Amino acid sequence: MPITPDPTGLRSKAETLRALHIPGTPLVLPNAWDAASARIVEAAGAAVVATTSAAVSWDQGAADGRHPDRDRAVAVVARIAAAVDVPVTADIESGYADDAEGVAVTVRAVLAAGAVGVNLEDAPGPDGEPLLPVEEQCRRIAAARAAADAVGVPLCINARTDIHLRAVGEPAERLALTLDRAAAFLAAGADGIFVPGVVDPVPVKALVEGIEGPLNVMAGPGAPPVAELAGLGVARISVGAGIAQAAHALVRRAAQDLLTTGGYEALAGGLAYSDLNPLLGGGR
């Protein structure tokens, strides 16, 4: 799907998204995975809707990790972007591509779908290695930046490194490894750095102080609350597939309840039809 330079609304939305990354006043993202969850998140007050690749994959009947192909993943992004008015940032895993040129193709498709930001991760590496080589990931980031610049959209690139999430290297080495990658990724054209797997205040503060750009952390049960992470200087907080996992846990509880005891207790507290249907353009 071709797009023209400065497509309607995309440049403004991209600029808005980038401006919302403020250390100490973080952008908070309750990640969505389909049009309904995106509308619910927007109606709850989110300034931006972010997708989660894991939940998008599950919704497509596939496992996480590049199992839905580029076209299927981007189609979900398009439905989400069409359903909301706020900027959308898309989790594109490692770009749904084997090289930098393929990442550029994905970025062009994501922009055409209406998203103005991407998460681009450095895992997995070739031949079963946990991470891509730094030089290769930098080429991918630069290709993403060039693809967006070519159509006049200041795409917000959130470069993810999985050093902590995948426990790469010795524990004492991980901070330095992360900082080295962060510096390289920012130099290659990234706007911010996403370090999942770290929520404890001491390493989070060290990352904030050592990275010359906005820091995104992935939070969830057991993590410090938003206010505490904000106080550490975090600029972006997301929850990954956490909301989708909670929703799917409810599906399992409700199904087990109905099929074993014949009860309906798990359905209590659900959104009313009259609340949910209008979010997607229907009547009450």
C-alpha positions as CSV (number, residue, x, y, z in Angstrom):
1,M,0.0,0.0,0.0
2,P,1.9,3.1,-1.2
3,I,1.8,6.3,0.8
4,T,2.7,9.9,-0.2
5,P,5.0,12.3,1.6
6,D,3.4,13.6,4.7
7,P,0.3,11.5,4.6
8,T,-2.7,13.0,6.3
9,G,-2.2,13.2,10.1
10,L,0.8,10.8,10.3
11,R,3.5,13.5,10.7
12,S,1.5,15.3,13.5
13,K,0.8,12.0,15.3
14,A,4.4,11.0,15.1
15,E,5.6,14.3,16.5
16,T,3.0,13.9,19.3
17,L,4.2,10.4,20.1
18,R,7.8,11.5,20.3
19,A,7.0,14.5,22.5
20,L,5.3,12.3,25.0
21,H,8.5,10.5,26.0
22,I,9.4,12.7,29.0
23,P,11.7,11.4,31.8
24,G,9.8,11.6,35.0
25,T,6.5,12.1,33.3
26,P,6.3,8.8,31.4
27,L,4.1,7.8,28.6
28,V,2.0,4.9,30.1
29,L,0.9,2.3,27.6
30,P,-1.7,-0.4,28.4
31,N,-0.9,-2.5,25.4
32,A,-3.7,-3.6,23.0
33,W,-4.0,-6.4,20.4
34,D,-7.1,-5.8,18.4
35,A,-9.6,-3.0,17.5
36,A,-11.8,-3.7,20.6
37,S,-9.0,-3.6,23.1
38,A,-7.5,-0.5,21.4
39,R,-10.8,1.4,21.7
40,I,-11.2,0.3,25.3
41,V,-7.6,1.6,26.1
42,E,-8.2,4.8,24.3
43,A,-11.6,5.4,26.1
44,A,-9.8,4.8,29.4
45,G,-7.7,7.8,28.7
46,A,-4.5,6.5,27.0
47,A,-2.7,9.2,25.0
48,V,-1.2,6.5,22.7
49,V,-2.2,2.9,21.8
50,A,0.7,0.4,21.6
51,T,0.4,-3.1,20.2
52,T,1.9,-6.2,21.7
53,S,3.3,-8.7,19.3
54,A,2.6,-11.7,21.6
55,A,-1.1,-10.9,22.0
56,V,-1.4,-10.0,18.3
57,S,0.1,-13.4,17.4
58,W,-2.2,-15.2,19.7
59,D,-5.2,-13.4,18.3
60,Q,-4.2,-14.6,14.9
61,G,-4.0,-18.2,16.1
62,A,-0.2,-18.3,16.1
63,A,2.6,-18.4,18.6
64,D,4.7,-15.3,19.4
65,G,7.9,-14.9,17.5
66,R,7.4,-14.0,13.9
67,H,4.8,-16.7,13.4
68,P,2.2,-14.4,11.8
69,D,3.8,-13.1,8.7
70,R,4.3,-9.4,7.9
71,D,1.1,-9.0,6.1
72,R,-1.1,-10.5,8.8
73,A,0.6,-8.6,11.5
74,V,0.4,-5.3,9.6
75,A,-3.3,-5.9,8.9
76,V,-3.9,-5.9,12.7
77,V,-2.1,-2.6,13.0
78,A,-4.3,-1.2,10.3
79,R,-7.5,-2.2,12.0
80,I,-6.2,-0.8,15.3
81,A,-5.1,2.5,13.7
82,A,-8.5,2.8,12.0
83,A,-10.3,2.3,15.3
84,V,-8.7,5.0,17.3
85,D,-7.9,8.7,17.0
86,V,-4.7,8.7,19.1
87,P,-1.3,7.8,17.7
88,V,-0.5,4.1,17.4
89,T,2.9,2.5,17.9
90,A,3.4,-1.0,16.6
91,D,5.4,-3.9,18.1
92,I,7.1,-5.3,15.0
93,E,9.4,-7.8,16.8
94,S,12.6,-7.9,14.9
95,G,11.0,-6.3,11.8
96,Y,9.4,-9.5,10.4
97,A,12.5,-9.6,8.2
98,D,15.8,-11.3,7.8
99,D,17.8,-8.2,6.9
100,A,17.7,-4.4,7.0
101,E,16.1,-4.1,3.6
102,G,13.2,-6.2,4.8
103,V,12.8,-4.0,7.9
104,A,12.5,-1.0,5.6
105,V,9.7,-2.8,3.8
106,T,7.9,-3.5,7.1
107,V,8.3,0.1,8.2
108,R,6.7,1.3,5.0
109,A,3.9,-1.1,5.5
110,V,3.4,0.0,9.1
111,L,3.2,3.6,8.1
112,A,0.8,2.9,5.4
113,A,-1.3,1.1,8.0
114,G,-1.5,4.3,10.0
115,A,1.0,3.7,12.9
116,V,3.7,6.3,13.7
117,G,6.0,4.3,16.0
118,V,7.6,0.9,16.2
119,N,9.3,-1.3,18.7
120,L,12.2,-3.0,17.0
121,E,14.0,-5.7,19.0
122,D,17.5,-7.2,18.7
123,A,16.5,-10.8,19.3
124,P,16.8,-13.5,18.3
125,G,20.1,-13.7,16.6
126,P,21.1,-16.0,13.7
127,D,21.8,-19.6,14.2
128,G,20.1,-19.8,17.6
129,E,22.1,-16.9,19.2
130,P,20.1,-14.9,21.7
131,L,20.8,-11.5,20.1
132,L,21.6,-10.0,16.7
133,P,25.1,-8.6,16.4
134,V,25.1,-4.9,17.3
135,E,26.2,-3.9,13.8
136,E,23.3,-5.7,12.2
137,Q,20.8,-4.2,14.5
138,C,22.2,-0.8,13.8
139,R,21.7,-1.4,10.1
140,R,18.1,-2.3,10.7
141,I,17.4,0.8,12.8
142,A,19.0,3.0,10.2
143,A,16.9,1.3,7.5
144,A,13.8,1.9,9.5
145,R,14.7,5.6,10.0
146,A,15.5,6.0,6.3
147,A,12.2,4.4,5.2
148,A,10.2,6.8,7.4
149,D,12.3,9.9,6.4
150,A,11.7,9.1,2.8
151,V,7.9,9.8,3.3
152,G,8.4,12.7,5.7
153,V,7.2,11.0,8.8
154,P,9.4,11.3,12.0
155,L,8.7,7.7,13.0
156,C,9.3,7.0,16.7
157,I,11.7,4.1,16.9
158,N,11.8,2.4,20.3
159,A,14.9,0.1,20.0
160,R,14.6,-2.9,22.3
161,T,17.5,-4.9,23.7
162,D,16.8,-8.3,25.3
163,I,20.1,-8.6,27.2
164,H,18.3,-8.7,30.6
165,L,15.2,-10.5,29.4
166,R,17.3,-13.3,27.9
167,A,20.0,-13.2,30.6
168,V,22.8,-12.6,28.1
169,G,26.2,-12.6,29.7
170,E,27.1,-12.6,33.4
171,P,24.8,-10.6,35.6
172,A,27.6,-8.2,36.5
173,E,28.2,-7.5,32.8
174,R,24.6,-6.8,31.7
175,L,24.4,-3.2,32.6
176,A,27.5,-2.3,30.6
177,L,26.4,-4.4,27.7
178,T,23.0,-2.7,27.7
179,L,24.5,0.7,27.8
180,D,26.8,-0.1,24.9
181,R,23.9,-1.3,22.8
182,A,21.8,1.6,23.7
183,A,24.4,4.1,22.6
184,A,24.9,2.4,19.3
185,F,21.2,2.1,18.7
186,L,20.6,5.8,19.4
187,A,23.5,6.7,17.1
188,A,21.9,4.6,14.4
189,G,18.6,6.6,14.5
190,A,16.6,5.2,17.4
191,D,14.5,7.7,19.5
192,G,14.5,5.6,22.7
193,I,15.6,2.4,24.3
194,F,13.4,-0.4,25.6
195,V,14.9,-2.7,28.2
196,P,12.4,-5.4,29.2
197,G,13.4,-7.6,32.1
198,V,14.5,-4.8,34.5
199,V,12.2,-3.2,37.0
200,D,14.2,-3.0,40.3
201,P,14.9,0.6,41.2
202,V,18.7,0.4,41.3
203,P,19.3,-1.0,37.8
204,V,16.5,1.1,36.4
205,K,18.1,4.3,37.8
206,A,21.5,3.2,36.4
207,L,19.9,2.8,33.0
208,V,18.2,6.1,33.1
209,E,21.5,7.8,34.0
210,G,23.5,5.9,31.5
211,I,21.3,6.1,28.4
212,E,21.3,9.4,26.4
213,G,17.6,9.0,25.5
214,P,14.2,8.0,26.8
215,L,14.1,4.7,28.7
216,N,11.1,2.3,28.3
217,V,10.6,-0.5,30.9
218,M,8.0,-3.3,30.9
219,A,6.1,-3.5,34.1
220,G,3.6,-5.9,35.6
221,P,2.7,-7.5,38.9
222,G,5.5,-7.1,41.4
223,A,7.1,-4.1,39.6
224,P,7.2,-0.7,41.3
225,P,4.1,1.4,40.6
226,V,4.1,4.0,37.8
227,A,4.7,6.8,40.2
228,E,7.9,5.2,41.5
229,L,9.2,4.4,38.1
230,A,8.5,8.0,37.1
231,G,10.5,9.2,40.0
232,L,13.4,7.2,38.7
233,G,13.3,9.1,35.4
234,V,11.6,6.4,33.3
235,A,10.1,8.0,30.1
236,R,7.8,5.1,28.9
237,I,6.1,2.3,30.7
238,S,4.4,-0.6,28.9
239,V,2.9,-3.9,30.1
240,G,3.5,-6.1,27.0
241,A,1.1,-8.9,26.8
242,G,0.1,-8.6,30.4
243,I,-3.4,-7.3,29.8
244,A,-4.1,-9.9,27.1
245,Q,-2.8,-12.6,29.5
246,A,-5.2,-11.4,32.2
247,A,-8.1,-11.5,29.6
248,H,-7.2,-15.0,28.5
249,A,-7.0,-16.1,32.1
250,L,-10.6,-14.9,32.5
251,V,-11.6,-16.9,29.4
252,R,-10.1,-20.0,30.9
253,R,-11.8,-19.5,34.3
254,A,-15.2,-18.8,32.7
255,A,-15.0,-21.8,30.5
256,Q,-13.9,-24.1,33.3
257,D,-16.6,-22.7,35.6
258,L,-19.3,-23.3,33.0
259,L,-18.1,-26.7,31.9
260,T,-17.4,-28.1,35.4
261,T,-19.8,-26.6,37.9
262,G,-22.3,-25.1,35.5
263,G,-21.8,-21.7,37.1
264,Y,-21.5,-18.2,35.7
265,E,-19.6,-16.5,38.5
266,A,-16.5,-15.8,36.3
267,L,-18.7,-13.6,34.1
268,A,-19.5,-11.2,36.8
269,G,-18.1,-7.7,36.4
270,G,-17.8,-8.0,32.6
271,L,-18.3,-4.9,30.4
272,A,-21.9,-4.3,29.6
273,Y,-23.0,-4.8,26.0
274,S,-24.3,-1.2,26.2
275,D,-20.8,0.0,27.1
276,L,-18.7,-2.1,24.7
277,N,-20.8,-2.0,21.5
278,P,-20.9,1.8,21.2
279,L,-17.1,1.9,21.4
280,L,-17.0,0.2,18.0
281,G,-19.7,2.3,16.4
282,G,-22.7,0.2,17.3
283,G,-25.9,1.0,19.3
284,R,-26.6,0.3,22.9
